Amino acid sequence: MNIHMVLCGDSLKDASEAEEETEQEKQPAEKAKTKPEKRKRMTEKSPKAKKKKNNDQKEFTVPHKKEVEEEQSTEHRRKRKRKKKTITDILATSEPKPGSAADLQDLVTQYFSDKRSVIELEDLKLQNSSFLSSNDLTHTLSSYLKQVCPKWAKIQKQHTEKSSVVILIVCSSALRTIDLIKQLTAFKGEAKAVKLFAKHIKIEEQVKLLQKGITHIGVGTPGRISALIEKEGLNLQALKYLIVDWNWRDQKLRRMLDIPEIKLDFMKLLESGVLTACKEDKVKIGLF
């Protein structure tokens, strides 16, 4: 009996141990089965994660593109601004060319093209005989006047009319007027020259000055000269030479007729009787 009990106990132990071993073998097998399912779940979730990452990347790259485009547009604007050249820039790089009668004719035609009919524009054209030889950029004012007016000594003695001048020199400013009057010293001799500009001088004072004595040469701006003609303080009866300070340039490298307001005043001066006197061969125009 005792032997049978022992054998039975041993068999029970062996059976329990076998069951435990089978359970232990089942557990890793089940774990192994469950692991692929988790992987599947992970793989199912991964596209969403990738989409999120892609979306995040897109959200990050879009503003970057905008910034690049904005930078490119600003650079393009800067380049465009740099490309724009002023009159000063253009004239600084161009070689100075002396003015000619054709230049003045073209300027007059261009200015009046939208203000006059075709027939009237034809009437504005002057003959070549209405022009003196132009300054070739080698002359001072005195040497130029000696060339175009060689009989000046005789002409100035014959001039006896008040409120009129023989030579009218038109320039851009009061400072330029003073400079040109200084340059006249070698030419004018005993002739009297007068300043005709608006700065610090009332027009009434200039009218009285012209009426008081005989003046041979007038130097001034086209605006003030036109105003004096309108007020009858200055007449063109004795005028023989109209000299235009054509080639001189200011600090911005602009010529007198490159400045719009001065060009307007100059055209008014031409209309005030100068063009008519040129056609009648009483006045000649010179470009200094």
C-alpha positions in Angstrom: 0.0 0.0 0.0 2.7 2.4 0.9 4.5 1.7 -2.3 1.3 2.3 -4.3 0.7 5.6 -2.6 4.2 6.8 -3.3 3.9 5.8 -7.0 0.6 7.6 -7.2 2.1 10.7 -5.7 5.0 10.7 -8.1 2.7 10.3 -11.0 0.5 13.2 -9.8 3.6 15.4 -9.5 4.8 14.4 -12.9 1.3 15.2 -14.3 1.2 18.6 -12.6 4.7 19.4 -13.8 3.7 18.4 -17.3 0.6 20.6 -17.2 2.7 23.6 -15.9 5.2 23.0 -18.7 2.4 23.0 -21.3 0.9 26.2 -19.8 4.3 27.8 -19.9 4.8 26.7 -23.6 1.3 28.1 -24.4 2.0 31.5 -22.9 5.0 32.4 -25.1 3.1 31.0 -28.0 0.1 33.3 -27.2 2.5 36.2 -26.7 4.1 35.4 -30.0 0.6 35.5 -31.6 -0.3 38.8 -30.0 2.9 40.5 -31.0 2.1 40.5 -34.8 -1.3 42.0 -34.0 0.4 44.9 -32.3 2.7 45.3 -35.2 -0.3 45.4 -37.5 -1.9 48.0 -35.3 1.4 50.0 -35.4 1.5 49.7 -39.1 -2.0 50.8 -39.4 -1.3 53.9 -37.3 2.0 54.7 -39.1 0.3 56.2 -42.3 -1.6 58.6 -40.2 1.5 59.5 -38.4 3.3 60.0 -41.7 0.4 62.1 -42.9 0.7 64.3 -39.8 4.4 64.6 -40.4 3.8 65.5 -44.0 1.2 68.1 -43.0 3.6 69.5 -40.5 6.3 69.7 -43.1 3.9 71.4 -45.5 2.8 73.8 -42.9 6.5 74.5 -42.3 7.5 74.8 -45.9 4.6 77.1 -47.1 5.6 80.1 -45.0 9.2 79.5 -46.1 8.2 79.8 -49.8 6.2 83.0 -49.0 9.3 84.5 -47.3 11.4 83.6 -50.3 8.9 85.2 -52.7 8.7 88.3 -50.6 12.5 88.6 -50.6 12.7 88.1 -54.3 10.0 90.7 -54.9 11.8 93.2 -52.6 15.1 92.5 -54.5 13.3 93.0 -57.8 11.9 96.3 -56.6 15.3 97.5 -55.4 16.8 96.6 -58.8 14.0 98.5 -60.5 14.7 101.5 -58.3 18.3 101.3 -59.2 17.6 101.1 -62.9 15.7 104.4 -62.8 18.0 107.2 -63.8 17.6 110.9 -63.3 18.5 113.6 -65.8 21.7 114.1 -63.8 22.7 110.5 -64.1 22.2 110.5 -67.9 24.0 113.8 -68.4 26.9 112.8 -66.2 27.7 109.8 -68.4 27.1 111.6 -71.7 29.6 113.8 -73.5 28.7 117.5 -73.7 27.6 118.5 -77.1 27.3 122.2 -78.2 23.8 123.4 -79.0 22.7 124.1 -82.6 20.0 126.0 -84.4 18.3 122.6 -85.1 18.2 121.8 -81.4 16.3 125.1 -80.7 13.9 124.5 -83.6 13.1 120.9 -82.4 12.5 122.2 -78.9 10.1 124.9 -80.1 8.2 122.4 -82.3 8.0 119.8 -79.6 6.7 122.3 -77.0 4.0 123.8 -79.3 3.0 120.5 -81.0 -0.1 120.0 -78.8 -0.9 123.8 -78.6 -0.8 124.8 -82.2 -2.3 123.6 -85.5 -0.1 122.2 -88.3 -0.2 125.5 -90.1 0.7 127.5 -87.0 3.6 125.2 -86.3 5.0 125.9 -89.8 4.8 129.6 -89.0 6.9 129.1 -85.9 9.8 127.6 -87.9 12.7 130.0 -88.5 15.1 130.2 -91.4 18.8 129.4 -90.9 19.6 133.0 -91.5 17.8 133.9 -88.2 20.6 132.2 -86.3 24.1 133.2 -85.4 26.9 130.7 -85.2 26.7 128.6 -82.0 29.3 128.4 -79.3 31.5 125.3 -79.9 32.3 125.1 -76.2 35.7 126.8 -76.6 34.5 130.4 -76.1 34.0 132.7 -73.1 31.0 135.0 -73.4 33.2 138.0 -74.4 35.1 136.0 -77.1 31.8 134.6 -78.4 30.2 138.0 -78.7 33.2 139.4 -80.4 32.9 136.7 -83.0 29.1 137.1 -83.7 29.1 140.9 -83.3 32.4 142.2 -84.7 31.1 145.8 -85.2 30.0 146.3 -81.6 31.9 149.6 -81.0 29.9 151.2 -83.8 26.6 149.6 -82.8 26.8 150.8 -79.2 27.4 154.4 -80.2 24.4 154.4 -82.5 22.1 153.1 -79.8 20.2 156.0 -78.2 16.8 154.4 -77.3 15.6 154.1 -73.7 13.7 151.1 -72.3 15.4 148.9 -74.9 18.6 147.0 -75.3 20.7 145.9 -78.3 21.8 142.5 -76.8 19.6 140.4 -74.6 21.3 137.5 -72.8 18.9 134.9 -71.4 20.0 132.6 -68.6 18.6 130.4 -65.8 19.2 132.2 -62.5 20.2 135.4 -60.7 23.6 133.9 -59.8 24.3 133.0 -63.4 23.2 136.5 -64.5 25.9 138.0 -62.2 28.5 135.6 -63.5 27.7 136.5 -67.1 27.9 140.2 -66.5 31.4 139.8 -65.0 32.4 137.9 -68.2 31.2 140.8 -70.4 34.0 143.1 -69.2 36.3 142.3 -72.1 33.6 142.9 -74.7 31.3 145.7 -73.6 33.7 148.6 -73.5 31.8 151.7 -72.5 28.4 150.0 -72.9 26.0 149.7 -70.0 24.7 146.3 -68.9 21.7 145.8 -66.6 20.6 142.8 -64.5 17.1 141.6 -65.3 16.0 139.0 -62.7 13.4 138.9 -59.9 15.6 138.0 -56.9 15.7 140.9 -54.4 14.7 143.4 -57.2 11.2 144.7 -57.7 10.0 144.9 -61.2 9.0 148.6 -60.7 12.6 149.5 -59.9 13.8 147.8 -63.1 11.2 149.6 -65.2 12.4 153.0 -63.8 16.1 152.0 -64.3 15.4 151.1 -68.0 13.5 154.4 -68.5 16.1 156.5 -66.8 19.1 156.0 -69.1 20.4 154.2 -72.1 21.1 150.5 -71.6 23.0 148.5 -74.2 23.0 144.9 -72.8 20.3 143.2 -70.7 21.2 140.0 -68.9 18.5 138.0 -67.0 16.0 135.2 -66.6 13.2 134.6 -69.2 10.5 135.0 -66.5 11.5 138.5 -65.5 12.3 139.6 -69.1 8.8 138.5 -70.2 7.2 140.3 -67.3 9.0 143.5 -68.2 7.8 143.3 -71.8 4.2 142.7 -70.6 4.5 145.8 -68.4 6.0 147.8 -71.3 9.1 148.5 -69.2 11.2 146.8 -71.8 10.6 146.9 -75.6 12.3 145.0 -78.5 12.6 147.9 -80.9 16.4 148.2 -80.6 17.0 144.5 -80.1 19.5 142.9 -82.6 20.8 139.9 -80.8 19.1 137.3 -78.5 21.8 135.2 -76.8 20.6 132.0 -75.1 22.9 130.5 -72.4 22.3 127.1 -73.9 25.3 125.0 -73.0 25.9 126.0 -69.4 24.9 123.4 -66.7 24.0 123.8 -63.1 25.1 121.6 -60.1 22.6 118.9 -61.2 24.1 119.1 -64.7 20.9 120.6 -66.1 20.9 123.1 -69.0 18.7 126.1 -68.8 16.0 124.6 -71.0 16.1 121.2 -69.2 14.2 122.9 -66.3 10.4 122.9 -67.1 9.5 126.2 -65.5 12.4 128.0 -67.2 11.5 126.4 -70.5 7.9 127.6 -70.1 9.1 131.2 -69.5 11.5 131.0 -72.4 8.7 130.0 -74.8 6.6 132.9 -73.5 9.5 135.2 -74.3 9.8 133.9 -77.8 6.0 134.4 -78.3 6.2 138.0 -76.9 7.6 139.3 -80.2 11.0 137.7 -80.6 9.9 135.1 -83.2 8.2 137.8 -85.2 11.3 140.0 -85.1 13.4 137.1 -86.2 11.2 136.5 -89.2 11.4 140.1 -90.1 15.2 139.7 -90.0 15.5 142.3 -87.2 16.7 139.9 -84.5 19.2 137.0 -84.7 19.5 134.2 -82.1 22.7 132.8 -80.8 23.3 129.7 -78.6 26.1 130.3 -76.2 
